Amino acid sequence: MTGTNSFSVSGYGPERAGWTRLFARDSLTRRLDWPILLAATALSLLGSLLVYSATRNRTELNQGDPYFFLLRHLMNLGIGIALMIATVWLGHRALRNAVPVLYGLSVLLALVVLTPLGATINGQRNWLVIGGFSLQPAEFLKISIILGMAMLLSARVDAGDKPFPDHRTVFQSLCLAAVPIMILLLMPDLGSVLAMVAIILGVLLASGSSNRWVFGLLLAGVVGCVAIWQLHILDDYQINRFAAFANPDLDPSGVGYNTNQARIAIGSGGLTGAGLFHGSQTTGQFVPEQQTDFVFTVAGEELGFLGAGFIIFLLGLLLWRACRIARDSTELYGTTVAAGIVAWFAFQSFENIGMTLGIMPVTGLPLPFVSYGGSSMFAVWVAVGLLQSIKVQRPMSA
């Protein structure tokens, strides 16, 4: 039928026509990557249950309200989803023009942490406390590095001037990434530095840069680690963490306490777990920082191997779909942004889960989407928005 309503479709009224158009092949709804959205949402909601289980009895932390952390986690999730929607609406190509501003703001926030305005939480001076809310600028630096490096490496390639980034462009992108890394070393926040190194490697590999840069970066990383150790840049608690990783039996009631209790919690879960809210290690509050760094131990103890494996499956599904988005992008900028996000999520997930199992040193990196923390939740959902924008803005034939 015909009419003045441009959304009319033969055989349907105006309302049905609008609903049909919403799910048409070329609609935004159909072009979103729903497996990523569903996996990220499931991880976040599952994380809310694990955070609640870990904190409902912690009266010294929850201010006497067992739902304190649960409600804040859900609020952070709501804000994160709103940021994701805003990122998709703006588009990764529009954000490309704002990269200098975003990069400058994130670096400025990180510099403020080094001033008296910075706050120390859990022994780490990498926080800003604003109006009762804590902010960790390192999470936003990860996005800035991804966008900044992608912008530089892809500029001449996407314009058709070069088939791949030249050495000068790669050097400029590494200089751009070096500034926030130096700031984080001054805090020091070694965990975030390691995550950013993984991001840089992922972006360089996806951009088609010469392998000499990749090998050179790896060599520089080894030299840098030796220099950090020799110059005593690390704080005592960070040195103790590496010592406990190298020797798990070292001081089990002191520096090795966290990892030992984490392994006990996960090992006691068996195949199906003790049941949600029924873990003895969790209820007994034996594992420190269980709602943030060690949230995976709650899954291992209360949901068992199957529940913990389901979390890993969801993370793997998200990474697989993100890899497909990077592969299918028709522009180098989109490919490198998606690849940087894949490297970020993959390394941080492996490091967080690995440290609870004792196969990686404790670095304080949260488990994406699952751990409690506003800054991390906001950053990972912005990353999901970037992935969705890359997916929906490529031609349908791609």
N, C-alpha and C positions, 0 to 999 in steps of 0.2 A: 504494500500500500504506500501511497505517497502522502506527504503532508509537509507542514512547515517545520516540524521537528527534525533536525538533521540526524538524530540518533535512531530514527524509525527504521525498522527492518521488516521485510515482508512477513506478514502473519503474526506480528506482535504489536502490542500497544507501546506507547512512548516509554513507560517504565521498564517493560520487558526488553525493549530495544536497547535502552541504556545499560541494563544488566548484561545483555548479550555482548554489547560492545566492550564491556569491562573485561570479558574473557575471550575476546576475539584474538586471532593469532598474532596480530601486531600490537596488542595492548600491553601496557606496562606490567599488568598483573601476570600475564602469561610469560613474559620475557624475564621475570625475576628468576633467580636460581633458588627454587624452593627447598631443595635438599640442604643448602647452606643455611637458609633461614630456620628451617625446622631443627637442624642439628644444633645451631647456636642457641636457639630458644630452649631446646631440651636440656642442653648443658647448663644453661643459666638457671632454669627452674630446678633441676636436680641439685645444682650447687646450693640453691636456697634451702633445700631440705638438709643437706649436709652441714651447712653453716648453722642452721637452727639446732641440729643435733649436737654440734660441737660447743654451742654457747648457751643453751637454754639453762644449764645449771651453773654457769660461770657468773655468780653474783658479783664477783669483784670486777667483772668486765661489763656486764649487761645492765648495770645500775638498778638491779632488782627487777627488771622486766625481761622475762624469758624470750619475748618476741622482739627485743630491741634490735639485734643484728639481722633477724629475718626481715623485718619491715624495712630496714635501711638497705639491705641487699636487694629487695624487690623494688625499692625506690630508685636505686642505682640502675637496675635493669630497665625500668621505665624510661629514665633519662637517656640511657644508652640507646634504646630503641628509637627514641625521638631524634637523637643525633644521627642514627643510621638513616632514618627517613629524610632528614634534612640534607645529609650527604648525597643521597640518591637524587633528591630534588635539585640540588645545586649541580651535581655531576662532576666527575673527576676531571673533565676537561676545563670546566670553569674554575675549579680549585687549582688547576695548573697555573692560572694567572695570578692566584693569590699565594703561591708558594713562598715568595720572598717575605711576605708579611707573616705568614704562619710560622716560617722558620725563625724569623727574628723574635716573635713573641715567645716561642717555646724556649729558645736560647736565653732570652731575658728572664723568664721564670726560673730556669735552672740556675742562672747566676744569682738570683735573689736568695736561693737556698744557701749559698755560701756566705751570705750576710747574716747579721744578728736576727733577721726575720725568719731564717730557716729553723726548722724544728727537728729534734731527734726523737724518733719513735723506734722502739725495739733495738736500740743501739745503733741505728742508722740515721745519719744526718742528711736525709735527702727528701725532706717533706716541707711543705708550707701549710700552716694552719690559718685558715681565713674564716672568721666568723663561726668558729666551732667545727668547720669542715676541713678535713685534711686533704691535701693535694700533692701528688707525686709527679713533678714535671718530667721525670725520665720517661714515663709512659707516652707522653705527647711528643717527646723528642724522637721516639721510634717512628712515628708517623711522619714527622718532618723530614727525617733522613730519607725515608722511602720516597716521598714526593719530591724532595729536592734533588736527589741523585737521579731519579727517573726523568725529571724535567731536563737536567743537563745532558744526560746520556742519550736522550731520544730526540733532542731539538733538531739537529741537522739530519738525523736519519729519517724522521717522520716528514721533514720538509723535502726529502728526496735529494739532498746534497751529498750524503754519504751512505754507503751500504751498512756501515757499523761505526760505533764511536771511535774516534782517533785517540792517540795517546794524550794529547793535551786536554781533551774533554774528560777522559778518565781521571787524569790528575786533578782537574778542577773539582770533580765530584768527590774524590777522596779528601780533598782539602775541606770541602763543605761538611763532610761527615766527621772530620777530625776535631772540629771545634767542640761540638757537644760531647764527644768522647773524652776530650781533655777535661772538660768541666766535671763530668761524672767521675773521672779518676781523682779529682781534687776532693770529692765528697768524703770518702770514696764509695762508689757503688759498682763493684766489680761485676755483679750479676747482670746489670743493665748493659755494661760495656760488652760482655760476652754476647748478649742478645743482639746488640748492634753490629758486632763483628759478623755474626751469622747473617744478619740482614744485608750488610754490605756485600758479602760473598754471593748471596742469592741474587742481588740486583746485578752485580757484575757478570755473573754467569748467564743470566737471562738476557742481558743487553748485547751479547756477542762480543764483548771486549776481549782483548788478547789474553790468552791464558797466562802470559808472563806477569800480568797484573795480579792475577789470582794467586799464583805461586809466590810472587813477591809479597803480597799481603799476608799470606800464611807465614812466610819467613819473618816478616816484620812483627807478627803477633808473637812468635816464639821469642824473638829478641826482646820484645816489650815485656813479656811475662818475666823473663830473667831480670830485666832492669827493675821492674816493679818490686821483685823480691829482694834484689840487692840493695835498692835504695830505701827499703823499709817504708814503702808508701802505704801498705796495707795496715789496717788497725789490728790490734791483738786478737779481737774476736774473729776476724777473717782468717788470720793465720791458724787459729785454733780449729776452725772449720775444716781447713785443708788437712791439718794434722789428723783430725778425727776420721776424715775420709781415707787417708793413707793407711791408718791403723784403727779399724773399727773398735778394737778392744782397749783403745787408749782412754783411760779415765771414763768408764761407763756412767759414772754418776756426775760427771762434769761436762767436758767438751763433747763427749760422745753420747750424752744423754738423749738429745733430740732424735738422732738417727736410730739409736737402739730401741727407744720406745716406739718409733714409727714402724720399725720392722716387726716388733712384737704385735702391734695393733693389726698390721696387714696380715701377718702370718696366722693370727688367731681367727681370722674370718673364714678360712676354709673355702669351700666351693660356693656356698650360698649365704654365708655371713651369719652374724648373730641376730640380725633383724634391725630395722631402722629404729634408732633411739634406744637400743639394747646393748650396745657395745660396752664392755667393761672398761677398756682403756679410755674410751671417749667419755663415758659417764664418770669415771674416776679421775678425769682431767690429768692423765699422765703425759699426754703429748702436748708440748707447748705450741702456741701459734697454730692451733689446729683448724681455725676458721680461715686462715690465710695461706701460709706457705705449706702447711701439712694437711690440707683439706682432703687430699687423696687417701689419707690413712682412715678417715671416717668411712669412705666408700669401701675400702679393703676390709675393714673390720665388720661393718654392719651390713654391707651388701655382698660381701664375699668376692670370689674370683669372677663370678658372672657379672655382678654389678660394676666392679672396677673395670672389667673387660668391656662392658657396654660404654663406659665413659671413653675409653680408648677408641672404641669403634666409632663413636660420634665424632671424636677429634679427627680420626682418619678419614671419615666421610667428608668432613668439612675441608680438609687439606686436599683430598682428591678432587673435589669440585672446584676448589680454588686453582689447582694446577690446570684443570681443563679451561678455566676462564683465561688463565695466562697463555695457554697454548692457542686458544681460538681468537684472541684479540687481534684486530687488524692493524694495530699501531704499536710501535715499540714502547711508547709511554704506558699504555695499558698493560702490556706484557710485563714490564719491569716493576710496575706498582704491585701487580698481583703476585709476582715472584717474590718481592720483598716481604709481602704479608705472609706468604707460605713459609718462607725461611724463618720469620719471626715466630709464628705460631708453632711450627715444628720444633724449633730449638727450645722454646720456652716450655712446651709440653713435655718434651723428652727430659729436660733438666729438672722440672718440678717433680715429675713422677719418678725419675731416676734417683733424686736425692732422698725420697721417702723409702726407696728400696735399697739405698746404700751403694748404688753404682755410680752416683754422681755426687760431687761435693755440695754442701748446703750453701746456696747463694741468695736466697730470699726472693726468688722470682715466683710470682703467682701462677696458678694453673688457669689458662685463659677461659673465661666465662664462668668458671666454677668457684674460684677463690673469692673471698670477701674483699672488697676494695673498690671504691668509686672510680679512682683514676684508671685502674686497669679495665674496669667494666666499660667506661666511656670510650677508652682507646680501642678496645677490641671491636666494639659495635660500630665505631667510625670506620674501622678497617673492613667490616662486613659491608657497610654502605659503599665503600670504594669498590669492592668486588662486584656488588650488584650494579653499580653505575657502569663499570667496564662491560658487564654482561649485557645490560639493556641498551647501551648506546652503540653497540656494534651493529652493522647491517644484518638483516634477517638471514641473508644468504651465507653469512660467515659461520 
